[in-house]
Amino acid sequence: MSGFKLVGIAGSFNRPSKTLALVRHVADRASFRYGFTSKTYDLHDLGPSLGHALWRKDLDEQAGRVVDEIVRADALIIGSPTYKGSYPGLFKHLIDLIDPQELRGKPIIITATGGGDRHALMVEHQLRPLFGFFMAHTLPTAVYASDRDFANYAVSSEALSNRISEVIGELAAFFPEASPVIAAAE
Ligand SMILES: Cc1cc2nc3c(=O)[nH]c(=O)nc-3n(C[C@H](O)[C@H](O)[C@H](O)COP(=O)(O)O)c2cc1C
């Protein structure tokens, strides 16, 4: 174990969820490669207080704990379903409860799922600027997956898997002391 903690957040409240499956897949592979510990959450895990909270202090204990884990993480994996060409409002509301200083300089892997390829650039046009506001380090490779990249809510496409390998490799620049455990298997 490297001592670093990775937190995955899927901005979906649908279960089963391709977005959650994608975030878990990326988190598992990154953890395996670098010896990170990781936890992944979706919007269900935050519970109903999220929708009612104007400020972080309004969240119940469970939701507050997840937000604390997000801001304390050494790296984040963000995944969002595409709704009308962008991220869902409830996901944005979660991000709205975070102080900009708390994500400053944090490495973030950005991923999204959508029904087809039409909105594949939502990772570049929506997610990257969102975390740019927080002055986070979004990794250069963004991952977008459409319905046909999954089989039974599991990542099944080789092209997607290769793209995930690329972004996991990019994490190495932020964790030089967490040397890849099995780089050859990635
Ligand atoms: C309200 C709503 C709006 C959507 N809008 C889009 C869209 O604009 N573009 C797209 O490619 N897919 C769109 N989709 C499809 C979802 O993005 C896609 O099925 C996604 O993988 C769902 O993720 P999930 O399994 O985590 O819920 C939409 C789905 C819903 C429910």
The ligand as a Gaussian input file, in Angstrom:
#p B3LYP/6-31G(d) Opt

LIG

0 1
 C      -32.574000      12.778000     -18.414000
 C      -31.583000      12.110000     -19.323000
 C      -30.952000      12.841000     -20.296000
 C      -30.004000      12.243000     -21.132000
 N      -29.373000      13.007000     -22.074000
 C      -28.405000      12.447000     -22.830000
 C      -27.682000      13.247000     -23.771000
 O      -27.900000      14.439000     -23.915000
 N      -26.707000      12.650000     -24.506000
 C      -26.416000      11.302000     -24.371000
 O      -25.507000      10.804000     -25.060000
 N      -27.094000      10.519000     -23.490000
 C      -28.063000      11.059000     -22.720000
 N      -28.738000      10.287000     -21.806000
 C      -28.351000       8.881000     -21.661000
 C      -27.399000       8.693000     -20.464000
 O      -26.369000       9.668000     -20.451000
 C      -26.702000       7.320000     -20.508000
 O      -27.651000       6.302000     -20.573000
 C      -25.787000       7.150000     -19.304000
 O      -24.851000       6.152000     -19.574000
 C      -26.575000       6.803000     -18.063000
 O      -25.678000       6.564000     -17.016000
 P      -26.117000       5.694000     -15.747000
 O      -26.196000       4.250000     -16.190000
 O      -25.018000       5.921000     -14.764000
 O      -27.428000       6.243000     -15.301000
 C      -29.706000      10.861000     -20.988000
 C      -30.373000      10.115000     -20.005000
 C      -31.290000      10.718000     -19.178000
 C      -31.975000       9.900000     -18.105000

